[in-house]
Amino acid sequence: MDYLVLAATILTFLAVVAFNNPHAARAQNGAALITSSELPEQVSHAPFDPGLIRARIKLANHRL
């Protein structure tokens, strides 16, 4: 009985490794990496308004 549990554990481990291996190989492709110079500039479009900030805080606390 212990051999069956051991065999099932090994088969499950091998199945997980075999399933995830192609994804890991694809994710490590150097051609798909984006450098920091290629990223768009981070721009905030929200105006600075203290009333909006207070409303967001109240909304986050569900006290609106």
BAGU-39097 format. One record per residue: residue number from 1; residue in one letter; x, y, z of N, C-alpha, C, CB in turn. Coordinates in Angstrom, 1 decimal, decimal comma. Each point is the difference from the previous one (the first is absolute). Glycine has a CB too. Layout:
N
<atom><num>NUM</num><residu>A</residu><n_xx>X</n_xx><n_yy>Y</n_yy><n_zz>Z</n_zz><ca_xx>X</ca_xx><ca_yy>Y</ca_yy><ca_zz>Z</ca_zz><c_xx>X</c_xx><c_yy>Y</c_yy><c_zz>Z</c_zz><cb_xx>X</cb_xx><cb_yy>Y</cb_yy><cb_zz>Z</cb_zz></atom>
...
//
This chain:
64
<atom><num>1</num><residu>M</residu><n_xx>0,8</n_xx><n_yy>-1,2</n_yy><n_zz>0,0</n_zz><ca_xx>-0,8</ca_xx><ca_yy>1,2</ca_yy><ca_zz>0,0</ca_zz><c_xx>0,9</c_xx><c_yy>1,3</c_yy><c_zz>0,0</c_zz><cb_xx>-1,8</cb_xx><cb_yy>-1,3</cb_yy><cb_zz>1,2</cb_zz></atom>
<atom><num>2</num><residu>D</residu><n_xx>2,9</n_xx><n_yy>1,2</n_yy><n_zz>-0,5</n_zz><ca_xx>0,8</ca_xx><ca_yy>1,2</ca_yy><ca_zz>0,1</ca_zz><c_xx>0,7</c_xx><c_yy>0,3</c_yy><c_zz>-1,4</c_zz><cb_xx>0,4</cb_xx><cb_yy>-0,5</cb_yy><cb_zz>2,4</cb_zz></atom>
<atom><num>3</num><residu>Y</residu><n_xx>-0,2</n_xx><n_yy>-0,6</n_yy><n_zz>-3,1</n_zz><ca_xx>0,6</ca_xx><ca_yy>0,2</ca_yy><ca_zz>-1,4</ca_zz><c_xx>-1,0</c_xx><c_yy>0,7</c_yy><c_zz>-0,9</c_zz><cb_xx>1,4</cb_xx><cb_yy>-2,1</cb_yy><cb_zz>0,3</cb_zz></atom>
<atom><num>4</num><residu>L</residu><n_xx>-2,7</n_xx><n_yy>1,8</n_yy><n_zz>-0,2</n_zz><ca_xx>-0,9</ca_xx><ca_yy>0,7</ca_yy><ca_zz>-0,8</ca_zz><c_xx>-0,1</c_xx><c_yy>1,5</c_yy><c_zz>0,3</c_zz><cb_xx>-1,3</cb_xx><cb_yy>-2,1</cb_yy><cb_zz>-0,1</cb_zz></atom>
<atom><num>5</num><residu>V</residu><n_xx>1,4</n_xx><n_yy>2,5</n_yy><n_zz>1,4</n_zz><ca_xx>0,0</ca_xx><ca_yy>1,4</ca_yy><ca_zz>0,4</ca_zz><c_xx>1,2</c_xx><c_yy>0,6</c_yy><c_zz>-0,6</c_zz><cb_xx>-1,3</cb_xx><cb_yy>-0,5</cb_yy><cb_zz>2,1</cb_zz></atom>
<atom><num>6</num><residu>L</residu><n_xx>2,5</n_xx><n_yy>-0,1</n_yy><n_zz>-1,9</n_zz><ca_xx>1,2</ca_xx><ca_yy>0,5</ca_yy><ca_zz>-0,5</ca_zz><c_xx>0,0</c_xx><c_yy>0,2</c_yy><c_zz>-1,6</c_zz><cb_xx>1,2</cb_xx><cb_yy>-1,0</cb_yy><cb_zz>2,0</cb_zz></atom>
<atom><num>7</num><residu>A</residu><n_xx>-1,7</n_xx><n_yy>0,0</n_yy><n_zz>-2,7</n_zz><ca_xx>-0,1</ca_xx><ca_yy>0,1</ca_yy><ca_zz>-1,4</ca_zz><c_xx>-1,0</c_xx><c_yy>1,1</c_yy><c_zz>-0,4</c_zz><cb_xx>0,5</cb_xx><cb_yy>-2,5</cb_yy><cb_zz>-0,2</cb_zz></atom>
<atom><num>8</num><residu>A</residu><n_xx>-1,6</n_xx><n_yy>2,6</n_yy><n_zz>0,9</n_zz><ca_xx>-1,0</ca_xx><ca_yy>1,1</ca_yy><ca_zz>-0,4</ca_zz><c_xx>0,6</c_xx><c_yy>1,4</c_yy><c_zz>0,3</c_zz><cb_xx>-1,9</cb_xx><cb_yy>-1,6</cb_yy><cb_zz>0,5</cb_zz></atom>
<atom><num>9</num><residu>T</residu><n_xx>2,7</n_xx><n_yy>1,7</n_yy><n_zz>0,5</n_zz><ca_xx>0,6</ca_xx><ca_yy>1,3</ca_yy><ca_zz>0,3</ca_zz><c_xx>1,1</c_xx><c_yy>0,3</c_yy><c_zz>-1,0</c_zz><cb_xx>-0,4</cb_xx><cb_yy>-0,4</cb_yy><cb_zz>2,4</cb_zz></atom>
<atom><num>10</num><residu>I</residu><n_xx>1,2</n_xx><n_yy>-0,5</n_yy><n_zz>-2,8</n_zz><ca_xx>1,0</ca_xx><ca_yy>0,2</ca_yy><ca_zz>-1,1</ca_zz><c_xx>-0,7</c_xx><c_yy>0,4</c_yy><c_zz>-1,3</c_zz><cb_xx>1,6</cb_xx><cb_yy>-1,6</cb_yy><cb_zz>1,2</cb_zz></atom>
<atom><num>11</num><residu>L</residu><n_xx>-2,6</n_xx><n_yy>0,8</n_yy><n_zz>-1,6</n_zz><ca_xx>-0,7</ca_xx><ca_yy>0,3</ca_yy><ca_zz>-1,2</ca_zz><c_xx>-0,7</c_xx><c_yy>1,4</c_yy><c_zz>0,0</c_zz><cb_xx>-0,4</cb_xx><cb_yy>-2,4</cb_yy><cb_zz>-0,3</cb_zz></atom>
<atom><num>12</num><residu>T</residu><n_xx>-0,1</n_xx><n_yy>2,8</n_yy><n_zz>1,4</n_zz><ca_xx>-0,6</ca_xx><ca_yy>1,3</ca_yy><ca_zz>0,2</ca_zz><c_xx>1,0</c_xx><c_yy>1,1</c_yy><c_zz>-0,2</c_zz><cb_xx>-1,8</cb_xx><cb_yy>-0,9</cb_yy><cb_zz>1,5</cb_zz></atom>
<atom><num>13</num><residu>F</residu><n_xx>3,0</n_xx><n_yy>0,7</n_yy><n_zz>-0,8</n_zz><ca_xx>1,1</ca_xx><ca_yy>1,0</ca_yy><ca_zz>-0,1</ca_zz><c_xx>0,5</c_xx><c_yy>0,1</c_yy><c_zz>-1,4</c_zz><cb_xx>0,6</cb_xx><cb_yy>-0,5</cb_yy><cb_zz>2,3</cb_zz></atom>
<atom><num>14</num><residu>L</residu><n_xx>-0,5</n_xx><n_yy>-0,6</n_yy><n_zz>-3,0</n_zz><ca_xx>0,5</ca_xx><ca_yy>0,0</ca_yy><ca_zz>-1,4</ca_zz><c_xx>-1,0</c_xx><c_yy>0,7</c_yy><c_zz>-0,9</c_zz><cb_xx>1,3</cb_xx><cb_yy>-2,1</cb_yy><cb_zz>0,4</cb_zz></atom>
<atom><num>15</num><residu>A</residu><n_xx>-2,6</n_xx><n_yy>1,9</n_yy><n_zz>-0,2</n_zz><ca_xx>-1,0</ca_xx><ca_yy>0,6</ca_yy><ca_zz>-0,8</ca_zz><c_xx>0,0</c_xx><c_yy>1,5</c_yy><c_zz>0,2</c_zz><cb_xx>-1,4</cb_xx><cb_yy>-2,1</cb_yy><cb_zz>0,2</cb_zz></atom>
<atom><num>16</num><residu>V</residu><n_xx>1,6</n_xx><n_yy>2,6</n_yy><n_zz>1,0</n_zz><ca_xx>0,0</ca_xx><ca_yy>1,4</ca_yy><ca_zz>0,3</ca_zz><c_xx>1,2</c_xx><c_yy>0,6</c_yy><c_zz>-0,7</c_zz><cb_xx>-1,2</cb_xx><cb_yy>-0,3</cb_yy><cb_zz>2,2</cb_zz></atom>
<atom><num>17</num><residu>V</residu><n_xx>2,4</n_xx><n_yy>-0,3</n_yy><n_zz>-2,1</n_zz><ca_xx>1,2</ca_xx><ca_yy>0,5</ca_yy><ca_zz>-0,6</ca_zz><c_xx>-0,1</c_xx><c_yy>0,0</c_yy><c_zz>-1,5</c_zz><cb_xx>1,3</cb_xx><cb_yy>-0,9</cb_yy><cb_zz>1,9</cb_zz></atom>
<atom><num>18</num><residu>A</residu><n_xx>-1,9</n_xx><n_yy>-0,1</n_yy><n_zz>-2,5</n_zz><ca_xx>-0,2</ca_xx><ca_yy>-0,1</ca_yy><ca_zz>-1,4</ca_zz><c_xx>-1,0</c_xx><c_yy>1,1</c_yy><c_zz>-0,5</c_zz><cb_xx>0,6</cb_xx><cb_yy>-2,5</cb_yy><cb_zz>0,0</cb_zz></atom>
<atom><num>19</num><residu>F</residu><n_xx>-1,6</n_xx><n_yy>2,7</n_yy><n_zz>0,8</n_zz><ca_xx>-1,0</ca_xx><ca_yy>1,0</ca_yy><ca_zz>-0,4</ca_zz><c_xx>0,6</c_xx><c_yy>1,4</c_yy><c_zz>0,0</c_zz><cb_xx>-1,8</cb_xx><cb_yy>-1,5</cb_yy><cb_zz>0,9</cb_zz></atom>
<atom><num>20</num><residu>N</residu><n_xx>2,6</n_xx><n_yy>1,8</n_yy><n_zz>0,2</n_zz><ca_xx>0,5</ca_xx><ca_yy>1,4</ca_yy><ca_zz>0,2</ca_zz><c_xx>1,3</c_xx><c_yy>0,3</c_yy><c_zz>-0,8</c_zz><cb_xx>-1,1</cb_xx><cb_yy>-0,1</cb_yy><cb_zz>2,2</cb_zz></atom>
<atom><num>21</num><residu>N</residu><n_xx>1,8</n_xx><n_yy>-0,9</n_yy><n_zz>-2,6</n_zz><ca_xx>1,3</ca_xx><ca_yy>0,2</ca_yy><ca_zz>-0,7</ca_zz><c_xx>-0,1</c_xx><c_yy>0,8</c_yy><c_zz>-1,3</c_zz><cb_xx>0,7</cb_xx><cb_yy>-2,1</cb_yy><cb_zz>1,0</cb_zz></atom>
<atom><num>22</num><residu>P</residu><n_xx>-1,7</n_xx><n_yy>1,8</n_yy><n_zz>-1,9</n_zz><ca_xx>0,0</ca_xx><ca_yy>0,9</ca_yy><ca_zz>-1,2</ca_zz><c_xx>-0,3</c_xx><c_yy>1,4</c_yy><c_zz>0,3</c_zz><cb_xx>-0,8</cb_xx><cb_yy>-2,0</cb_yy><cb_zz>-1,2</cb_zz></atom>
<atom><num>23</num><residu>H</residu><n_xx>0,0</n_xx><n_yy>2,3</n_yy><n_zz>2,2</n_zz><ca_xx>-0,3</ca_xx><ca_yy>1,4</ca_yy><ca_zz>0,4</ca_zz><c_xx>1,2</c_xx><c_yy>0,7</c_yy><c_zz>0,5</c_zz><cb_xx>-2,4</cb_xx><cb_yy>-0,7</cb_yy><cb_zz>0,5</cb_zz></atom>
<atom><num>24</num><residu>A</residu><n_xx>3,2</n_xx><n_yy>0,0</n_yy><n_zz>0,3</n_zz><ca_xx>1,2</ca_xx><ca_yy>0,6</ca_yy><ca_zz>0,5</ca_zz><c_xx>1,0</c_xx><c_yy>0,3</c_yy><c_zz>-1,1</c_zz><cb_xx>-0,4</cb_xx><cb_yy>-1,2</cb_yy><cb_zz>2,2</cb_zz></atom>
<atom><num>25</num><residu>A</residu><n_xx>0,5</n_xx><n_yy>0,3</n_yy><n_zz>-3,1</n_zz><ca_xx>1,0</ca_xx><ca_yy>0,2</ca_yy><ca_zz>-1,1</ca_zz><c_xx>-0,5</c_xx><c_yy>1,2</c_yy><c_zz>-0,9</c_zz><cb_xx>0,6</cb_xx><cb_yy>-2,5</cb_yy><cb_zz>0,0</cb_zz></atom>
<atom><num>26</num><residu>R</residu><n_xx>-1,8</n_xx><n_yy>2,7</n_yy><n_zz>-0,2</n_zz><ca_xx>-0,5</ca_xx><ca_yy>1,1</ca_yy><ca_zz>-0,8</ca_zz><c_xx>0,1</c_xx><c_yy>1,3</c_yy><c_zz>0,8</c_zz><cb_xx>-1,6</cb_xx><cb_yy>-1,5</cb_yy><cb_zz>-1,1</cb_zz></atom>
<atom><num>27</num><residu>A</residu><n_xx>1,5</n_xx><n_yy>1,5</n_yy><n_zz>2,4</n_zz><ca_xx>0,1</ca_xx><ca_yy>1,2</ca_yy><ca_zz>0,8</ca_zz><c_xx>1,4</c_xx><c_yy>0,5</c_yy><c_zz>0,1</c_zz><cb_xx>-2,0</cb_xx><cb_yy>-0,7</cb_yy><cb_zz>1,3</cb_zz></atom>
<atom><num>28</num><residu>Q</residu><n_xx>3,0</n_xx><n_yy>-0,2</n_yy><n_zz>-1,5</n_zz><ca_xx>1,4</ca_xx><ca_yy>0,4</ca_yy><ca_zz>0,1</ca_zz><c_xx>0,6</c_xx><c_yy>0,5</c_yy><c_zz>-1,3</c_zz><cb_xx>0,2</cb_xx><cb_yy>-1,6</cb_yy><cb_zz>1,9</cb_zz></atom>
<atom><num>29</num><residu>N</residu><n_xx>-1,0</n_xx><n_yy>1,8</n_yy><n_zz>-2,9</n_zz><ca_xx>0,5</ca_xx><ca_yy>0,4</ca_yy><ca_zz>-1,3</ca_zz><c_xx>0,5</c_xx><c_yy>1,4</c_yy><c_zz>0,1</c_zz><cb_xx>-1,7</cb_xx><cb_yy>-1,5</cb_yy><cb_zz>-1,2</cb_zz></atom>
<atom><num>30</num><residu>G</residu><n_xx>2,9</n_xx><n_yy>1,7</n_yy><n_zz>0,9</n_zz><ca_xx>0,7</ca_xx><ca_yy>1,3</ca_yy><ca_zz>0,1</ca_zz><c_xx>-0,6</c_xx><c_yy>1,0</c_yy><c_zz>-1,0</c_zz><cb_xx>2,0</cb_xx><cb_yy>-1,1</cb_yy><cb_zz>0,8</cb_zz></atom>
<atom><num>31</num><residu>A</residu><n_xx>-2,5</n_xx><n_yy>0,7</n_yy><n_zz>-1,9</n_zz><ca_xx>-0,5</ca_xx><ca_yy>0,9</ca_yy><ca_zz>-1,1</ca_zz><c_xx>-1,3</c_xx><c_yy>0,7</c_yy><c_zz>0,5</c_zz><cb_xx>1,1</cb_xx><cb_yy>-1,5</cb_yy><cb_zz>-1,8</cb_zz></atom>
<atom><num>32</num><residu>A</residu><n_xx>-1,8</n_xx><n_yy>0,9</n_yy><n_zz>2,7</n_zz><ca_xx>-1,3</ca_xx><ca_yy>0,6</ca_yy><ca_zz>0,4</ca_zz><c_xx>0,2</c_xx><c_yy>1,0</c_yy><c_zz>1,2</c_zz><cb_xx>-1,1</cb_xx><cb_yy>-2,1</cb_yy><cb_zz>-0,8</cb_zz></atom>
<atom><num>33</num><residu>L</residu><n_xx>2,3</n_xx><n_yy>2,2</n_yy><n_zz>1,3</n_zz><ca_xx>0,2</ca_xx><ca_yy>0,9</ca_yy><ca_zz>1,1</ca_zz><c_xx>-0,1</c_xx><c_yy>1,5</c_yy><c_zz>-0,4</c_zz><cb_xx>1,5</cb_xx><cb_yy>-1,7</cb_yy><cb_zz>1,1</cb_zz></atom>
<atom><num>34</num><residu>I</residu><n_xx>-2,1</n_xx><n_yy>2,5</n_yy><n_zz>-0,3</n_zz><ca_xx>-0,1</ca_xx><ca_yy>1,4</ca_yy><ca_zz>-0,3</ca_zz><c_xx>1,0</c_xx><c_yy>0,8</c_yy><c_zz>1,0</c_zz><cb_xx>-2,5</cb_xx><cb_yy>-0,3</cb_yy><cb_zz>-0,8</cb_zz></atom>
<atom><num>35</num><residu>T</residu><n_xx>3,3</n_xx><n_yy>1,2</n_yy><n_zz>0,2</n_zz><ca_xx>0,9</ca_xx><ca_yy>0,8</ca_yy><ca_zz>0,8</ca_zz><c_xx>-0,8</c_xx><c_yy>1,2</c_yy><c_zz>0,6</c_zz><cb_xx>2,0</cb_xx><cb_yy>-0,8</cb_yy><cb_zz>-1,4</cb_zz></atom>
<atom><num>36</num><residu>S</residu><n_xx>-1,4</n_xx><n_yy>1,4</n_yy><n_zz>2,4</n_zz><ca_xx>-0,6</ca_xx><ca_yy>1,1</ca_yy><ca_zz>0,6</ca_zz><c_xx>-0,1</c_xx><c_yy>1,2</c_yy><c_zz>-1,0</c_zz><cb_xx>0,9</cb_xx><cb_yy>-0,7</cb_yy><cb_zz>2,2</cb_zz></atom>
<atom><num>37</num><residu>S</residu><n_xx>0,0</n_xx><n_yy>0,8</n_yy><n_zz>-3,1</n_zz><ca_xx>-0,1</ca_xx><ca_yy>1,1</ca_yy><ca_zz>-1,0</ca_zz><c_xx>-1,2</c_xx><c_yy>-0,1</c_yy><c_zz>-0,9</c_zz><cb_xx>2,5</cb_xx><cb_yy>0,3</cb_yy><cb_zz>0,1</cb_zz></atom>
<atom><num>38</num><residu>E</residu><n_xx>-3,0</n_xx><n_yy>-1,6</n_yy><n_zz>-0,3</n_zz><ca_xx>-1,1</ca_xx><ca_yy>-0,2</ca_yy><ca_zz>-0,9</ca_zz><c_xx>-1,4</c_xx><c_yy>0,1</c_yy><c_zz>0,7</c_zz><cb_xx>1,5</cb_xx><cb_yy>-1,5</cb_yy><cb_zz>-1,3</cb_zz></atom>
<atom><num>39</num><residu>L</residu><n_xx>-1,5</n_xx><n_yy>1,6</n_yy><n_zz>2,6</n_zz><ca_xx>-1,2</ca_xx><ca_yy>0,2</ca_yy><ca_zz>0,7</ca_zz><c_xx>-0,6</c_xx><c_yy>1,4</c_yy><c_zz>-0,2</c_zz><cb_xx>0,8</cb_xx><cb_yy>-1,7</cb_yy><cb_zz>1,7</cb_zz></atom>
<atom><num>40</num><residu>P</residu><n_xx>-2,1</n_xx><n_yy>1,9</n_yy><n_zz>-1,7</n_zz><ca_xx>-0,6</ca_xx><ca_yy>1,3</ca_yy><ca_zz>-0,1</ca_zz><c_xx>0,3</c_xx><c_yy>0,8</c_yy><c_zz>1,3</c_zz><cb_xx>-1,8</cb_xx><cb_yy>-0,8</cb_yy><cb_zz>-1,6</cb_zz></atom>
<atom><num>41</num><residu>E</residu><n_xx>1,8</n_xx><n_yy>2,1</n_yy><n_zz>1,5</n_zz><ca_xx>0,2</ca_xx><ca_yy>0,9</ca_yy><ca_zz>1,1</ca_zz><c_xx>-1,3</c_xx><c_yy>-0,1</c_yy><c_zz>0,9</c_zz><cb_xx>1,6</cb_xx><cb_yy>1,5</cb_yy><cb_zz>-1,3</cb_zz></atom>
<atom><num>42</num><residu>Q</residu><n_xx>-1,4</n_xx><n_yy>-1,6</n_yy><n_zz>2,6</n_zz><ca_xx>-1,1</ca_xx><ca_yy>0,0</ca_yy><ca_zz>0,9</ca_zz><c_xx>-0,5</c_xx><c_yy>1,4</c_yy><c_zz>0,3</c_zz><cb_xx>1,0</cb_xx><cb_yy>-2,1</cb_yy><cb_zz>1,1</cb_zz></atom>
<atom><num>43</num><residu>V</residu><n_xx>-2,3</n_xx><n_yy>2,3</n_yy><n_zz>-1,5</n_zz><ca_xx>-0,6</ca_xx><ca_yy>1,3</ca_yy><ca_zz>0,1</ca_zz><c_xx>-1,3</c_xx><c_yy>-0,2</c_yy><c_zz>0,8</c_zz><cb_xx>1,1</cb_xx><cb_yy>0,9</cb_yy><cb_zz>-2,2</cb_zz></atom>
<atom><num>44</num><residu>S</residu><n_xx>-1,3</n_xx><n_yy>0,0</n_yy><n_zz>3,2</n_zz><ca_xx>-1,2</ca_xx><ca_yy>0,0</ca_yy><ca_zz>0,7</ca_zz><c_xx>-1,0</c_xx><c_yy>1,0</c_yy><c_zz>-0,6</c_zz><cb_xx>1,2</cb_xx><cb_yy>-0,7</cb_yy><cb_zz>2,1</cb_zz></atom>
<atom><num>45</num><residu>H</residu><n_xx>-2,4</n_xx><n_yy>0,2</n_yy><n_zz>-2,4</n_zz><ca_xx>-1,0</ca_xx><ca_yy>0,9</ca_yy><ca_zz>-0,6</ca_zz><c_xx>-1,0</c_xx><c_yy>0,5</c_yy><c_zz>1,0</c_zz><cb_xx>0,3</cb_xx><cb_yy>-1,3</cb_yy><cb_zz>-2,1</cb_zz></atom>
<atom><num>46</num><residu>A</residu><n_xx>-0,1</n_xx><n_yy>0,9</n_yy><n_zz>3,3</n_zz><ca_xx>-1,0</ca_xx><ca_yy>0,5</ca_yy><ca_zz>1,1</ca_zz><c_xx>0,5</c_xx><c_yy>1,4</c_yy><c_zz>0,5</c_zz><cb_xx>-0,5</cb_xx><cb_yy>-2,4</cb_yy><cb_zz>0,6</cb_zz></atom>
<atom><num>47</num><residu>P</residu><n_xx>-0,5</n_xx><n_yy>3,3</n_yy><n_zz>-0,6</n_zz><ca_xx>0,4</ca_xx><ca_yy>1,4</ca_yy><ca_zz>0,5</ca_zz><c_xx>0,1</c_xx><c_yy>-0,1</c_yy><c_zz>1,5</c_zz><cb_xx>-1,2</cb_xx><cb_yy>1,1</cb_yy><cb_zz>-1,9</cb_zz></atom>
<atom><num>48</num><residu>F</residu><n_xx>2,1</n_xx><n_yy>-0,2</n_yy><n_zz>2,4</n_zz><ca_xx>0,2</ca_xx><ca_yy>0,0</ca_yy><ca_zz>1,5</ca_zz><c_xx>-1,1</c_xx><c_yy>0,9</c_yy><c_zz>0,6</c_zz><cb_xx>2,5</cb_xx><cb_yy>-0,3</cb_yy><cb_zz>-0,3</cb_zz></atom>
<atom><num>49</num><residu>D</residu><n_xx>-3,5</n_xx><n_yy>-0,3</n_yy><n_zz>0,9</n_zz><ca_xx>-1,1</ca_xx><ca_yy>0,7</ca_yy><ca_zz>0,6</ca_zz><c_xx>-0,3</c_xx><c_yy>-0,6</c_yy><c_zz>1,3</c_zz><cb_xx>-1,0</cb_xx><cb_yy>0,5</cb_yy><cb_zz>-2,2</cb_zz></atom>
<atom><num>50</num><residu>P</residu><n_xx>1,2</n_xx><n_yy>0,2</n_yy><n_zz>3,3</n_zz><ca_xx>-0,2</ca_xx><ca_yy>-0,5</ca_yy><ca_zz>1,4</ca_zz><c_xx>-1,4</c_xx><c_yy>-0,6</c_yy><c_zz>0,2</c_zz><cb_xx>1,7</cb_xx><cb_yy>1,6</cb_yy><cb_zz>0,8</cb_zz></atom>
<atom><num>51</num><residu>G</residu><n_xx>-2,7</n_xx><n_yy>-1,0</n_yy><n_zz>-1,4</n_zz><ca_xx>-1,3</ca_xx><ca_yy>-0,6</ca_yy><ca_zz>0,1</ca_zz><c_xx>-0,2</c_xx><c_yy>-1,4</c_yy><c_zz>-0,6</c_zz><cb_xx>-0,8</cb_xx><cb_yy>2,4</cb_yy><cb_zz>-0,1</cb_zz></atom>
<atom><num>52</num><residu>L</residu><n_xx>1,5</n_xx><n_yy>-2,6</n_yy><n_zz>-1,0</n_zz><ca_xx>0,0</ca_xx><ca_yy>-1,3</ca_yy><ca_zz>-0,6</ca_zz><c_xx>0,7</c_xx><c_yy>-1,0</c_yy><c_zz>0,8</c_zz><cb_xx>-0,1</cb_xx><cb_yy>1,0</cb_yy><cb_zz>-2,2</cb_zz></atom>
<atom><num>53</num><residu>I</residu><n_xx>1,2</n_xx><n_yy>-0,6</n_yy><n_zz>2,8</n_zz><ca_xx>0,8</ca_xx><ca_yy>-0,9</ca_yy><ca_zz>0,9</ca_zz><c_xx>-0,9</c_xx><c_yy>-0,4</c_yy><c_zz>1,2</c_zz><cb_xx>2,2</cb_xx><cb_yy>1,1</cb_yy><cb_zz>-0,8</cb_zz></atom>
<atom><num>54</num><residu>R</residu><n_xx>-2,8</n_xx><n_yy>-0,1</n_yy><n_zz>1,4</n_zz><ca_xx>-0,9</ca_xx><ca_yy>-0,3</ca_yy><ca_zz>1,2</ca_zz><c_xx>-1,2</c_xx><c_yy>-1,0</c_yy><c_zz>-0,4</c_zz><cb_xx>0,6</cb_xx><cb_yy>2,2</cb_yy><cb_zz>1,0</cb_zz></atom>
<atom><num>55</num><residu>A</residu><n_xx>-1,1</n_xx><n_yy>-1,9</n_yy><n_zz>-2,2</n_zz><ca_xx>-1,1</ca_xx><ca_yy>-0,9</ca_yy><ca_zz>-0,5</ca_zz><c_xx>0,5</c_xx><c_yy>-1,4</c_yy><c_zz>-0,2</c_zz><cb_xx>-1,1</cb_xx><cb_yy>2,0</cb_yy><cb_zz>-1,1</cb_zz></atom>
<atom><num>56</num><residu>R</residu><n_xx>2,3</n_xx><n_yy>-2,2</n_yy><n_zz>0,5</n_zz><ca_xx>0,5</ca_xx><ca_yy>-1,3</ca_yy><ca_zz>-0,2</ca_zz><c_xx>0,3</c_xx><c_yy>-0,7</c_yy><c_zz>1,3</c_zz><cb_xx>1,1</cb_xx><cb_yy>0,8</cb_yy><cb_zz>-2,1</cb_zz></atom>
<atom><num>57</num><residu>I</residu><n_xx>-0,6</n_xx><n_yy>-0,1</n_yy><n_zz>3,1</n_zz><ca_xx>0,2</ca_xx><ca_yy>-0,6</ca_yy><ca_zz>1,3</ca_zz><c_xx>-1,3</c_xx><c_yy>-0,4</c_yy><c_zz>0,6</c_zz><cb_xx>2,0</cb_xx><cb_yy>1,4</cb_yy><cb_zz>0,4</cb_zz></atom>
<atom><num>58</num><residu>K</residu><n_xx>-3,0</n_xx><n_yy>-0,6</n_yy><n_zz>-0,4</n_zz><ca_xx>-1,3</ca_xx><ca_yy>-0,4</ca_yy><ca_zz>0,5</ca_zz><c_xx>-0,6</c_xx><c_yy>-1,2</c_yy><c_zz>-0,7</c_zz><cb_xx>-0,4</cb_xx><cb_yy>2,4</cb_yy><cb_zz>0,6</cb_zz></atom>
<atom><num>59</num><residu>L</residu><n_xx>0,6</n_xx><n_yy>-2,4</n_yy><n_zz>-2,0</n_zz><ca_xx>-0,5</ca_xx><ca_yy>-1,1</ca_yy><ca_zz>-0,7</ca_zz><c_xx>0,7</c_xx><c_yy>-1,3</c_yy><c_zz>0,3</c_zz><cb_xx>-0,6</cb_xx><cb_yy>1,6</cb_yy><cb_zz>-1,8</cb_zz></atom>
<atom><num>60</num><residu>A</residu><n_xx>1,9</n_xx><n_yy>-1,5</n_yy><n_zz>2,0</n_zz><ca_xx>0,8</ca_xx><ca_yy>-1,1</ca_yy><ca_zz>0,4</ca_zz><c_xx>-0,5</c_xx><c_yy>-0,6</c_yy><c_zz>1,4</c_zz><cb_xx>1,9</cb_xx><cb_yy>0,9</cb_yy><cb_zz>-1,4</cb_zz></atom>
<atom><num>61</num><residu>N</residu><n_xx>-2,3</n_xx><n_yy>0,0</n_yy><n_zz>2,3</n_zz><ca_xx>-0,4</ca_xx><ca_yy>-0,3</ca_yy><ca_zz>1,3</ca_zz><c_xx>-1,5</c_xx><c_yy>-0,3</c_yy><c_zz>0,1</c_zz><cb_xx>1,9</cb_xx><cb_yy>1,3</cb_yy><cb_zz>0,9</cb_zz></atom>
<atom><num>62</num><residu>H</residu><n_xx>-2,6</n_xx><n_yy>-1,2</n_yy><n_zz>-2,0</n_zz><ca_xx>-1,5</ca_xx><ca_yy>-0,2</ca_yy><ca_zz>-0,1</ca_zz><c_xx>-0,8</c_xx><c_yy>0,9</c_yy><c_zz>0,9</c_zz><cb_xx>0,5</cb_xx><cb_yy>-2,4</cb_yy><cb_zz>-0,6</cb_zz></atom>
<atom><num>63</num><residu>R</residu><n_xx>0,0</n_xx><n_yy>3,6</n_yy><n_zz>0,7</n_zz><ca_xx>-0,8</ca_xx><ca_yy>1,0</ca_yy><ca_zz>0,8</ca_zz><c_xx>-0,5</c_xx><c_yy>1,1</c_yy><c_zz>-0,8</c_zz><cb_xx>1,5</cb_xx><cb_yy>-0,6</cb_yy><cb_zz>1,9</cb_zz></atom>
<atom><num>64</num><residu>L</residu><n_xx>-1,8</n_xx><n_yy>0,4</n_yy><n_zz>-3,2</n_zz><ca_xx>-0,5</ca_xx><ca_yy>1,1</ca_yy><ca_zz>-0,8</ca_zz><c_xx>-1,4</c_xx><c_yy>0,3</c_yy><c_zz>0,2</c_zz><cb_xx>1,6</cb_xx><cb_yy>-0,7</cb_yy><cb_zz>-1,6</cb_zz></atom>
//
